[in-house]
Amino acid sequence: MHSVDATTESMIRSVLAYAENRLRLDPVPLDRGSRDPAELEAALNGLLGPGPHNPDQVLGVYTSVVAPAVISADSPRFLGFIPAAPTKASLLFDMLISCASIQGISWLEAAGAIHAENQVLRLIADRAGLPEQAGGCFVSGGSAGNLSALVVAREVAKRKAGSAASAARRWRVAVSEDAHSSITNTLRICEMDPLIVTSDDHRLTGAALRAAIAADGDSRSLAAVVATSGTTNAGIIDDLAGVAEVAREHGLWFHVDGAYGGAGLFAPSVRSKYDGIEHADSFIVDPHKWLFAPFDCAALLYRNPSVARSVHKQDASYLDVIHDTPGEWNPTDYAYHLTRRARGLPLWFSLAVYGVDAYTEAIEAAIELARQTAAEIRARDHLELIREPGLGVVLFRRRGWDSAAYTRWADQLLTDQVAFIPPSAWEGQTVARFAFLHPHTSMDLVRQILDRMA
Ligand SMILES: Cc1ncc(COP(=O)(O)O)c(C=O)c1O
C-alpha cells in the first residue's frame, strides 16, 4: 500500500488520467444527484471486503456509478443553493497538496505552507480594512468558522462579566431572522439563545438592533451580534456600519458572516455596501463559494487573534513543542480543530497564477448577470421580481404557480440537464431563485430557464 509497485504505477496512470479528463471538462456537465439507494447498494456491493480489487475495476465503478450520481456543483448550470466554481489552477493545486500530505497544524511542521496561507488571509483582511494585527486560519466551512468565532465571543463576554455573574447567566447573541442556519446551530450547541432582531426588508440595521436591545431590557446577557454580508437566500448585506456602532455602544462582539457574500469585497461595484466591516471583531468568508477555491475552504479572521488563541489553543504535553517559540503562528490555535489540511494553499496558488484582478472580474460577472436577469424578469409579465439583486442571487415568482408547479419545473430542468435550480421560499411562499456564481453562466441559459415558465 505504501510502496511504488506495479499497482501504484497503474493507478497513477488511470487515476491521473481520470483527473485530467475531469479538469479538461469545459463546461462541466450537470449530471444527476439523487438515485435509488438500493441501486447504488447493488452497484457498489462487494467492493469493501478483506481482499483486494483491481484498481481499474474500482475506478470503473466510481466513473460509471458514483460520479454520475453527483450533481456537479461546479457546472455553470448549477444555480441552486450556493454553487461552487473552483478555478482550474486551484483544483490542480489541491491535488498537489493532497499528494504532499501537507498538514497545516503548526509553524514547526509547516512554516512555508502557513506563511503562504497567511498571505491570503492578509489579502482578505486588507480588503475588509481589518487592522495589521488581524489574523486567523482557514477552516472547513462557514459553519465551522461561525462556531469558532462565536465561541470566542462568548468567552470574551464571560471574562468581562466575571465568573460569578457569568455562571448565573445564559448568554445571548443578537441575530436577524435572515442569519444563516449555522448561526442558529452554533447558538444551540453552545447553549446560547438568540435575541431575534426583526428588521424592515430582511436587512439587519443599526436602528433595528438598537430598538430590539432597548425593548428587550437585558443587554447584559448579550455577548455578541451577528451581521451577514450577503444572506444566503437573497444576497442582502446588512447595515454593517450601523450594527458596528450599536455593538460598540453595548460592548458586544461584532461578528460578520460573509461565508457567501464576503467575496463581494473584491468587487468595486458593490464594495461600498460593506462599509463598516472594518469594525468586525471576527469575520468569515468561504473561498469554496465565491472565491473560486475547491471544497473545503473558509477563511476565519479575528481583529485580535490573541484572544481567539487564548480560547482555542489546545494544551497537551505532546503539543508543548509547537508552543515553545513565542511569535510562531499555529493555525490550529485559532479555531475548533487540531489536525488540518493546508486548505488555503489552492487559493494562494490560484490567486498568484491568475492575479487578483481576474477574481474581481469573475465576481463582477455574477453580479452583472444577476442585474441582467432582474431586467429580463421585469420584462416578462407572468414573472415578478421579488427584490433588486444586491449580489448574485435573484428571487422571483411565476404568477399563478403553486409549490408543486415550481417543483415540476425544477425537476424537468434537471431531467433535461438544462439546470439545477431548486425552488426556495420567501415570506412563507415558494419562489424561484437563481444563485449565480460561475462566471460562465450565460444570459442564454437564463432565458432558456425563464422560457420554461411561460
Ligand atoms: C451566509 C452563510 N453562512 C454560513 C454558511 C455555511 O457555510 P458552510 O456550508 O461552508 O458550512 C453559508 C452556506 O451557504 C452561508 O451562506
The ligand as an SDF file (V2000), in Angstrom:
LIG
                    3D

 16 16  0  0  0  0  0  0  0  0999 V2000
  -24.2100   33.2030    4.9850 C   0  0  0  0  0  0  0  0  0  0  0  0
  -23.7320   31.7940    5.1950 C   0  0  0  0  0  0  0  0  0  0  0  0
  -23.1700   31.4550    6.3610 N   0  0  0  0  0  0  0  0  0  0  0  0
  -22.7340   30.2120    6.6240 C   0  0  0  0  0  0  0  0  0  0  0  0
  -22.8500   29.2180    5.6710 C   0  0  0  0  0  0  0  0  0  0  0  0
  -22.3510   27.8410    5.9870 C   0  0  0  0  0  0  0  0  0  0  0  0
  -21.2110   27.5820    5.2370 O   0  0  0  0  0  0  0  0  0  0  0  0
  -20.6670   26.0960    5.0350 P   0  0  0  0  0  0  0  0  0  0  0  0
  -21.6970   25.4130    4.1960 O   0  0  0  0  0  0  0  0  0  0  0  0
  -19.3780   26.2960    4.3100 O   0  0  0  0  0  0  0  0  0  0  0  0
  -20.5260   25.4810    6.3650 O   0  0  0  0  0  0  0  0  0  0  0  0
  -23.4470   29.5060    4.4400 C   0  0  0  0  0  0  0  0  0  0  0  0
  -23.6270   28.4640    3.4360 C   0  0  0  0  0  0  0  0  0  0  0  0
  -24.2180   28.6480    2.4010 O   0  0  0  0  0  0  0  0  0  0  0  0
  -23.8830   30.8330    4.1780 C   0  0  0  0  0  0  0  0  0  0  0  0
  -24.4310   31.1810    3.0200 O   0  0  0  0  0  0  0  0  0  0  0  0
  1  2  1  0
  2  3  1  0
  2 15  2  0
  3  4  2  0
  4  5  1  0
  5  6  1  0
  5 12  2  0
  6  7  1  0
  7  8  1  0
  8  9  2  0
  8 10  1  0
  8 11  1  0
 12 13  1  0
 12 15  1  0
 13 14  2  0
 15 16  1  0
M  END
$$$$
